[in-house]
């Protein structure tokens, strides 16, 4: 039992990485017709995303409670979160969601660049700060960002699969609001780390 306790968080993290691969494979294989991607495939992808996102919750608490936090878990669990979100946004910005010149997902390539840039910048800043002994734990803004991303992505998939998402439709407006709000929150969530790094640089 003690061996299982030690390994369970890492097993969950490994399964989450496999779910990211499965999520990407599902969207990669999703057929697209004149009205957009196949609805059943999008709903399956949304369900898989939700399971992968929620599976992050059972990992951390047991690791802390049983004092089995590992270097593998500290690195790979946040990486699984980032890969899941970036994979989703890359596919949402792909031709899979383009119909007659309009992106049903309302996700533009520059939005993917913003999200990727944020993750690279924050990872670099956190690594620099922690190397100097400065606490760079996840901020409230960072946690809110992840919550919004976890709502936005399956929400967009479900809306595209089940409703008319034309330019002025309620669903289209809802998708645009979700996507723009999530991208803005993602970019803004880098500010606490930038501020902490600037303060540390001035104090050095």
N, C-alpha and C positions, 0 to 999 in steps of 0.2 A: 504493500500500500504506500509506503514512504517513497519507493521508486516512482510509482505512478504520480504521486503528488509533485515530485520534482520535475517530471517530464510533461505533465498535463498542459501547463501553459505553453510550452514550446510545441507540443502537438497541435494545440489549437491554432497557434501562429502559423505553423506549416500548412494546416488545412486552409487557413485564410489565404495564403499565397497561392495555393492550388485553385481556390475559388476565383481569384483574380484572373488566372489563366483561363479557367472555364468561362468566365464572364466575357473575356476578350474573344475567345473562340466562338461563343454563341453569337455575338454581334458580327463577327467576321463572316459567319456562315448565314447570317440573316438575309433572306431574299428581299429585293426591293421591287415594287411594281410602280405603275403610273401614279398611284396615290401615296407612295411612300413605302417604308419598310413593313414587313409582315407583322401584323398585330400580335399574333400568338407568340412570335419570337421576342418581341419587345416586352410583352408581359412576363415571359419567362426570364428575360434579362433583368427586369425590374425586381422580380422576386429573388433572384440570385444575388443581386446587389444588396437588397435589404438584409438577407441572411448573412452575407459577408460583412456588412457594416455592423450589424448587431452582434456578430460573433466576437467583436473586439471587447465587448463588455465582460464576458466570462473569463477573459484572459488575465487582466491586471489584478483584480481583487484577490483571486486565489494565490497568485504569485507573491503578493505582498503579505497575505495572511499566513501563508506557510513558509515565508521567508525563503522562497526559491527563485527570486528574481535573477535571471541569467543575462549574460552579455548578449547572447543570441536574441533573447526576447526584447531587450532594450533597443536593439538595432532593427530587428526584423519586423516587430509589431508596428511601429510607426511607418516603416517602409511599406508594409502591406496596405496601410491606410492611404498613403500617398499614391501608390501604384493603382489602387482601385479607383480613386477619384480621377487621376490623370488619364487612365485608360478610358474611363467613361466619357470624360470631356473630349478626348481626342476622337472618339467614335461619334459623339454628338455633333462635332464640327466637320465630319467627313461627308462625302457625297451620298452616303447611305440615307441621310436625312434631307437631301436636297431634291425638291420637286419643282420643276418649271422655274428654276432660278431662285427659289425661296427656300431658306433653311427652316424646316418644320421645327427644329429644336431651338432655333434662335441663338445657337452658339456659333460664334465666329472664331476663326483660327487665332486671332490676336488674344481672345479670351483664354485660350489654352496656354498661350505664351505667358500671359499675366500669372496664371495659376502656377505654371512650372517655375517661372522666375521667382515667385514668392517662396515656393518650397525650397528652391536652391539657396536663396538668400537667407532664409530663416535657419536652414540646416547649417549653413556656414557660420552664421553669427552665433548660434547656440554652441557649436563646436568650439569656436574661439573663446567664448565666455566661460564655458565649463572647463576648458583647458587652463584658464587663469583662476579657477576656483570660484567663479561667479555663478550664482544660482540662475539657471535659464530654463526653469520648468515651464511647461505649457501654460500660456496665459488664458484668461477667461475669453479674450477675443479669439484665440486659437481654437478653443473648445467650441465656441459659438460658430466659428467658421466650419468646423467639421459637422456640426448639427445641420447647418444650412445646406451644406453639400449633400449630406445624407438624405435630406428631404427633396432637394432640387432634382437630383439625378433620377431617382425612381419616379418622381412626380412628372418630369418631362416625358419619360418613357411611357408611362401610363396614359398621359394626356394625348400624346401622338398616336398611341395605339387605339384609343377608344373614342376620340372626338375629332371634329373638324378644327384644325389649328390654323386656318387662314389668317391673313394679316390682321383683320379687325374683329375676329371672333373672340368671344370670352376666353376660350381655351388658349388662343394665340396670345392674348394680352396677359393671361395668367403665366404662361410659359416665359414670356419676355420679362415679366416682373420677377419671377423666380430666378432666372438666369442672371439678369443684371444685378439683382440684389446679392446673389451668391458671389459673383465675381468681385463686386465692390467690397463685400465683407472679407473675402479672401485676401484681397490686396491690403485692406486696412489692418488686417490682423498681423501684418508684419511690423507695424509701427512700434509696439512695445519692445520688440527685439532690437530694432534700429535705435530706439531711444536708450535702451540699456547699454548697447555697444558704444554709443556716443558718450554716455556718462562714464563708462569704464575707460574709454580712450582719454578723456579729459583728466581723469583721476590718476592715470598711469604716469 
